[in-house]
Amino acid sequence: MVFFRLVIFLLLAGAAVSFVFYMGTGQVRYRRWGLTILKWTLIAAFGFFAVLILERVA
């Protein structure tokens, strides 16, 4: 459980760093990387919480 929280936190931090690089440099590739990291982090988080909810129900 702690491992998954740490991974999700690190991925969100990576997305934030990408957005900071985008603001600093103006290069679109950093924004694209940030959005991609954010998208997959949210998908992973929703999947993780779905498993937790299914464990409670069953």
C-alpha positions in Angstrom: 0.0 0.0 0.0 2.8 2.4 0.9 4.6 1.4 -2.2 1.7 2.4 -4.5 1.2 5.7 -2.6 4.9 6.5 -3.1 4.8 5.6 -6.8 1.7 7.8 -7.4 3.3 10.7 -5.5 6.5 10.4 -7.4 4.6 10.3 -10.7 2.6 13.4 -9.8 5.9 15.1 -8.8 7.4 14.2 -12.2 4.4 15.7 -13.9 4.7 18.9 -11.9 8.4 19.1 -12.7 7.6 18.7 -16.4 5.1 21.5 -16.2 7.7 23.7 -14.4 10.2 23.0 -17.2 7.5 23.9 -19.8 6.8 27.2 -18.0 10.6 27.9 -17.8 11.5 27.0 -21.3 8.3 27.2 -23.3 9.1 23.9 -25.1 5.9 22.0 -25.9 7.5 18.6 -25.4 7.6 19.2 -21.6 3.9 20.0 -21.5 3.2 16.8 -23.5 5.3 14.7 -21.2 3.6 16.2 -18.2 0.2 15.5 -19.6 1.1 12.0 -20.5 2.5 11.3 -17.0 -0.5 12.9 -15.4 -2.9 10.8 -17.6 -1.3 7.5 -16.7 -0.9 8.4 -13.1 -4.6 9.1 -12.8 -5.5 5.9 -14.6 -3.3 3.9 -12.2 -4.7 5.7 -9.2 -8.3 5.0 -10.3 -7.4 1.4 -10.9 -5.8 1.1 -7.5 -8.8 2.6 -5.7 -11.2 0.5 -7.7 -9.4 -2.6 -6.5 -9.6 -1.3 -2.9 -13.3 -0.7 -3.3 -13.9 -4.1 -4.8 -12.1 -5.7 -1.9 -14.4 -3.9 0.6 -17.5 -5.0 -1.3 -16.6 -8.6 -1.7 
